[in-house]
Amino acid sequence: MSIESFLPGHLGFGTAPLGNMFRSIPDEEAAATVEAAWDKGVRYFDTAPFYGAGLSEIRLGDVLSGYPRDEFVLSTKVGRVILDEVEDPSGRDLGEKGGLFEHGRPNKIVNDYSADATLRSIEDSLKRLRTDRLDIVWVHDVAQDFYGDEWLAAYESARTGAFRVLQRLRDEDVIKAWGLGVNRVEPLEMTLDLEEPKPDAFLLAGRYTLLDHERALQRLLPAAEARNVDIVVGGPYSSGVLAGGQHFEYQKAPASIVTKVERIKSLAEQHGVGIKAAALQFSLAHPAVTAAVPGATRPSRIAEDVAALGETVPAAFWTALRAEGLIAPDAPLPSA
């Protein structure tokens, strides 16, 4: 099923920050941010057990359980099982994402893409989210950034385990759709080439942004569009560096990225454009993309995202970006 048929709008809320990503967030601030998203009309919420070892799901469920379930779309992920046993969060091996959720819960996180673990993960997520059903389930992080040279083994485990379970659950109408949620294009390209099972959509984080989009443009997005596989863009602000933050790829942004951001900001200022509007609208302009899910930890950020989506961006700004070589020549641009 095309997720565009049931997604309520093009803007969702990515709740990784609610798992205490980068910093410890008070429960009250997390709850106020989810409530702000609801009050601003956001009705698609994405989370994962991995985000703070269940903390994001718990916080999201605490708020959303107070609203009618039929009025919002909910997605979470499989591939990590959260145990009652505790560990030192700062000592976890997260590949390139070391220390990402060191402020989250200390519950042990086990990587497991098998069929049994997939079903257990869903059951656990339903409890933490305080809901009776999920709309979309993504297979989380079967890619190079977490598994390095072993990523193909993780992918194969998911292909024979999680993929088949989720396709069966979709065919039985237990969930509406399934796909992969990753930070790299290669696993998605491989999945598009499979005869079976067939995903409905992909959540692609960080790979179709103003700062990084050329690789996705080459094959993935055209192939996804041809196969009617919808793309949800995660991290449209590139881990925050496009929205005033210091992180790119979940780590401190290197000098080359900071310089590129400053060039984009300079052109944005010349044309009276907010950089959030530029980033969000660029990611949504490709016909394969059906939604974007920026994250936030403060209520004010939600208002900024909603305003950015509706801001008028002059065509001259996009022309200037292209002339400066800051966006690919073949990248679709937002219509005026």
C-alpha positions as semicolon CSV with decimal commas, in nm:
position;residue;x (nm);y (nm);z (nm)
1;M;0,000;0,000;0,000
2;S;0,124;0,348;-0,081
3;I;0,171;0,525;0,250
4;E;0,083;0,851;0,077
5;S;-0,274;0,722;0,074
6;F;-0,299;0,740;0,454
7;L;-0,027;0,981;0,570
8;P;-0,191;1,299;0,704
9;G;0,016;1,563;0,528
10;H;0,380;1,601;0,430
11;L;0,521;1,693;0,771
12;G;0,575;1,440;1,048
13;F;0,757;1,447;1,380
14;G;1,073;1,239;1,424
15;T;1,108;1,157;1,791
16;A;1,470;1,040;1,816
17;P;1,553;1,351;2,024
18;L;1,293;1,244;2,281
19;G;1,524;0,951;2,361
20;N;1,771;1,202;2,509
21;M;1,981;1,224;2,196
22;F;2,283;1,446;2,265
23;R;2,139;1,574;2,595
24;S;1,912;1,486;2,884
25;I;1,568;1,633;2,826
26;P;1,321;1,681;3,113
27;D;1,004;1,472;3,082
28;E;0,794;1,790;3,091
29;E;0,982;1,940;2,796
30;A;0,948;1,620;2,594
31;A;0,572;1,604;2,663
32;A;0,525;1,971;2,576
33;T;0,703;1,916;2,243
34;V;0,473;1,628;2,145
35;E;0,170;1,834;2,252
36;A;0,296;2,128;2,046
37;A;0,323;1,902;1,741
38;W;-0,037;1,792;1,791
39;D;-0,158;2,149;1,844
40;K;0,014;2,256;1,521
41;G;-0,166;1,986;1,325
42;V;0,109;1,723;1,298
43;R;-0,051;1,379;1,284
44;Y;0,237;1,151;1,184
45;F;0,481;1,043;1,456
46;D;0,789;0,825;1,405
47;T;0,985;0,656;1,682
48;A;1,200;0,348;1,756
49;P;1,303;0,126;2,049
50;F;1,663;0,231;1,982
51;Y;1,592;0,594;2,073
52;G;1,705;0,603;2,434
53;A;1,645;0,229;2,486
54;G;1,269;0,274;2,474
55;L;1,256;0,623;2,626
56;S;1,125;0,793;2,310
57;E;0,845;0,537;2,273
58;I;0,747;0,574;2,639
59;R;0,736;0,952;2,623
60;L;0,548;0,954;2,294
61;G;0,297;0,698;2,420
62;D;0,234;0,893;2,739
63;V;0,107;1,188;2,535
64;L;-0,053;1,021;2,233
65;S;-0,255;0,784;2,452
66;G;-0,463;1,088;2,541
67;Y;-0,570;1,145;2,180
68;P;-0,805;0,941;1,956
69;R;-0,600;0,663;1,795
70;D;-0,777;0,694;1,460
71;E;-0,662;1,055;1,425
72;F;-0,287;0,995;1,387
73;V;-0,037;0,772;1,207
74;L;0,231;0,596;1,410
75;S;0,550;0,425;1,295
76;T;0,823;0,251;1,491
77;K;1,107;0,015;1,412
78;V;1,238;-0,339;1,463
79;G;1,589;-0,479;1,481
80;R;1,670;-0,390;1,841
81;V;1,517;-0,561;2,142
82;I;1,525;-0,373;2,473
83;L;1,590;-0,587;2,781
84;D;1,522;-0,531;3,152
85;E;1,892;-0,596;3,212
86;V;2,099;-0,276;3,234
87;E;2,429;-0,169;3,081
88;D;2,646;0,141;3,059
89;P;2,496;0,348;2,774
90;S;2,828;0,522;2,709
91;G;2,996;0,188;2,637
92;R;2,764;0,070;2,361
93;D;2,909;-0,011;2,020
94;L;2,704;0,200;1,782
95;G;2,941;0,201;1,487
96;E;2,975;0,554;1,355
97;K;2,709;0,677;1,599
98;G;2,903;0,633;1,923
99;G;2,755;0,807;2,227
100;L;2,436;0,900;2,046
101;F;2,199;0,803;2,328
102;E;2,432;0,791;2,625
103;H;2,174;0,999;2,819
104;G;1,895;0,748;2,751
105;R;1,772;0,460;2,965
106;P;2,041;0,209;3,071
107;N;1,841;-0,092;2,951
108;K;2,048;-0,331;2,742
109;I;1,995;-0,309;2,365
110;V;2,030;-0,631;2,164
111;N;2,059;-0,624;1,785
112;D;1,832;-0,896;1,646
113;Y;1,654;-0,900;1,308
114;S;1,515;-1,255;1,335
115;A;1,147;-1,337;1,297
116;D;1,098;-1,407;1,668
117;A;1,278;-1,089;1,773
118;T;1,071;-0,887;1,526
119;L;0,746;-1,007;1,680
120;R;0,878;-0,949;2,032
121;S;0,996;-0,601;1,940
122;I;0,651;-0,511;1,808
123;E;0,480;-0,643;2,123
124;D;0,716;-0,444;2,344
125;S;0,669;-0,129;2,137
126;L;0,291;-0,156;2,164
127;K;0,323;-0,163;2,542
128;R;0,562;0,129;2,561
129;L;0,351;0,330;2,317
130;R;0,031;0,242;2,502
131;T;-0,151;0,157;2,180
132;D;-0,316;-0,144;2,021
133;R;-0,168;-0,107;1,673
134;L;0,108;0,032;1,454
135;D;0,058;0,179;1,109
136;I;0,411;0,148;0,966
137;V;0,703;-0,065;1,085
138;W;1,055;0,005;0,962
139;V;1,351;-0,237;0,978
140;H;1,611;-0,023;1,152
141;D;1,973;0,050;1,057
142;V;2,074;-0,255;0,851
143;A;2,354;-0,051;0,698
144;Q;2,723;0,031;0,697
145;D;2,712;0,310;0,953
146;F;2,615;0,071;1,233
147;Y;2,765;-0,260;1,123
148;G;3,068;-0,166;0,912
149;D;3,197;-0,460;0,709
150;E;2,937;-0,687;0,873
151;W;2,640;-0,494;0,741
152;L;2,557;-0,746;0,468
153;A;2,524;-1,019;0,731
154;A;2,286;-0,799;0,931
155;Y;2,092;-0,727;0,613
156;E;2,063;-1,096;0,526
157;S;1,936;-1,174;0,874
158;A;1,670;-0,906;0,829
159;R;1,580;-1,024;0,480
160;T;1,505;-1,377;0,598
161;G;1,356;-1,267;0,931
162;A;1,207;-0,922;0,977
163;F;1,123;-0,859;0,610
164;R;0,910;-1,172;0,582
165;V;0,736;-1,121;0,915
166;L;0,644;-0,763;0,831
167;Q;0,518;-0,854;0,486
168;R;0,295;-1,120;0,644
169;L;0,165;-0,872;0,903
170;R;0,088;-0,625;0,627
171;D;-0,089;-0,887;0,416
172;E;-0,295;-0,981;0,724
173;D;-0,382;-0,611;0,779
174;V;-0,213;-0,609;1,119
175;I;-0,001;-0,316;0,994
176;K;-0,062;-0,091;0,695
177;A;0,290;-0,081;0,556
178;W;0,653;-0,176;0,613
179;G;0,996;-0,087;0,486
180;L;1,350;-0,001;0,594
181;G;1,463;0,291;0,805
182;V;1,833;0,359;0,739
183;N;2,099;0,626;0,691
184;R;2,248;0,479;0,371
185;V;2,112;0,424;0,021
186;E;2,273;0,086;-0,057
187;P;2,040;-0,133;0,156
188;L;1,741;0,036;-0,005
189;E;1,872;-0,019;-0,356
190;M;1,928;-0,387;-0,275
191;T;1,575;-0,419;-0,136
192;L;1,419;-0,266;-0,446
193;D;1,587;-0,541;-0,650
194;L;1,434;-0,826;-0,445
195;E;1,163;-1,036;-0,606
196;E;1,013;-1,090;-0,261
197;P;0,932;-0,953;-0,014
198;K;0,823;-0,613;-0,141
199;P;0,831;-0,307;0,088
200;D;0,582;-0,022;0,071
201;A;0,814;0,263;0,163
202;F;1,154;0,362;0,298
203;L;1,256;0,602;0,571
204;L;1,584;0,751;0,447
205;A;1,764;0,966;0,703
206;G;2,019;1,227;0,607
207;R;2,066;1,117;0,247
208;Y;1,825;1,351;0,072
209;T;1,906;1,690;0,216
210;L;2,049;2,016;0,090
211;L;2,390;1,897;0,211
212;D;2,385;1,540;0,082
213;H;2,160;1,425;-0,202
214;E;2,363;1,336;-0,511
215;R;2,406;0,967;-0,428
216;A;2,033;0,917;-0,368
217;L;1,952;1,095;-0,694
218;Q;2,160;0,858;-0,904
219;R;1,952;0,542;-0,871
220;L;1,753;0,511;-0,551
221;L;1,493;0,783;-0,591
222;P;1,420;0,717;-0,960
223;A;1,393;0,343;-0,890
224;A;1,168;0,396;-0,589
225;E;0,941;0,624;-0,789
226;A;0,922;0,369;-1,073
227;R;0,825;0,093;-0,828
228;N;0,576;0,306;-0,632
229;V;0,782;0,280;-0,314
230;D;0,734;0,600;-0,115
231;I;1,024;0,781;0,050
232;V;1,000;0,948;0,388
233;V;1,296;1,180;0,448
234;G;1,436;1,166;0,799
235;G;1,681;1,427;0,925
236;P;1,605;1,693;0,662
237;Y;1,823;1,935;0,863
238;S;2,122;1,695;0,849
239;S;2,130;1,621;1,224
240;G;2,069;1,986;1,301
241;V;2,354;2,169;1,128
242;L;2,105;2,317;0,878
243;A;1,891;2,447;1,163
244;G;2,151;2,623;1,372
245;G;2,294;2,314;1,543
246;Q;2,650;2,183;1,552
247;H;2,591;1,819;1,448
248;F;2,618;1,654;1,107
249;E;2,575;1,279;1,075
250;Y;2,510;1,278;1,453
251;Q;2,864;1,401;1,525
252;K;3,025;1,745;1,546
253;A;3,011;1,893;1,195
254;P;3,348;1,904;1,012
255;A;3,483;2,233;0,880
256;S;3,389;2,149;0,518
257;I;3,023;2,107;0,613
258;V;3,019;2,423;0,826
259;T;3,159;2,615;0,529
260;K;2,893;2,475;0,295
261;V;2,617;2,563;0,541
262;E;2,749;2,919;0,566
263;R;2,738;2,951;0,185
264;I;2,377;2,830;0,179
265;K;2,285;3,062;0,466
266;S;2,440;3,357;0,286
267;L;2,232;3,296;-0,025
268;A;1,923;3,239;0,188
269;E;1,971;3,574;0,360
270;Q;2,020;3,749;0,026
271;H;1,685;3,614;-0,091
272;G;1,500;3,657;0,237
273;V;1,463;3,281;0,284
274;G;1,470;3,088;0,611
275;I;1,722;2,806;0,598
276;K;1,474;2,565;0,755
277;A;1,228;2,644;0,476
278;A;1,499;2,584;0,215
279;A;1,602;2,252;0,369
280;L;1,252;2,118;0,425
281;Q;1,107;2,222;0,092
282;F;1,407;2,091;-0,100
283;S;1,373;1,745;0,055
284;L;1,003;1,735;-0,026
285;A;1,040;1,848;-0,386
286;H;1,138;1,510;-0,530
287;P;0,829;1,325;-0,660
288;A;0,937;1,005;-0,483
289;V;0,929;1,180;-0,144
290;T;0,595;1,182;0,035
291;A;0,689;1,324;0,376
292;A;0,969;1,458;0,593
293;V;1,007;1,396;0,965
294;P;1,235;1,649;1,133
295;G;1,309;1,596;1,499
296;A;1,264;1,845;1,781
297;T;1,309;1,870;2,158
298;R;1,149;2,208;2,219
299;P;0,790;2,316;2,143
300;S;0,912;2,626;1,960
301;R;1,090;2,410;1,702
302;I;0,761;2,257;1,593
303;A;0,617;2,599;1,514
304;E;0,931;2,676;1,312
305;D;0,891;2,355;1,110
306;V;0,526;2,423;1,030
307;A;0,607;2,780;0,928
308;A;0,900;2,660;0,716
309;L;0,675;2,424;0,523
310;G;0,443;2,711;0,427
311;E;0,705;2,977;0,361
312;T;0,725;3,119;0,010
313;V;1,071;3,057;-0,138
314;P;1,148;3,252;-0,457
315;A;1,265;3,061;-0,761
316;A;1,568;3,289;-0,780
317;F;1,701;3,134;-0,460
318;W;1,704;2,785;-0,608
319;T;1,863;2,921;-0,927
320;A;2,138;3,080;-0,717
321;L;2,201;2,756;-0,526
322;R;2,235;2,566;-0,851
323;A;2,460;2,831;-1,005
324;E;2,690;2,808;-0,700
325;G;2,706;2,429;-0,732
326;L;2,535;2,383;-0,395
327;I;2,263;2,153;-0,530
328;A;2,286;1,891;-0,801
329;P;2,192;1,993;-1,156
330;D;1,929;1,716;-1,175
331;A;1,770;1,769;-0,834
332;P;1,399;1,852;-0,865
333;L;1,325;2,197;-0,728
334;P;1,016;2,315;-0,541
335;S;0,762;2,491;-0,755
336;A;0,697;2,854;-0,670
